[in-house]
């Protein structure tokens, strides 16, 4: 939790435009997380992930 607090403090020091981009990325990550909670089969296995990274 301490690391999160440090990151949060650093994020608040970013210029407004950069914070807006960061906020959008966090919102997208939260949406994808909710989608995976709703339908776990929409995700990929570790092997599929490794294969995708190798491309």
C-alpha positions, 0 to 999 in steps of 0.5 A: 500500500505504501508504494501506491501512496507514493505513486499517487503523490507523484501522479498528482505532481504531473501537469494537468494534461499528463494527468488527464492521459493517465486518468483515461488509461486507468479508466480503460484498465478498470473497464477491461478488468470489469469485462474480464470479471463478467466474462473470464473467457474473454481473456487470454491464457498465460501461453497465449500472452507469451505467444502474443509478446513473441510476435 
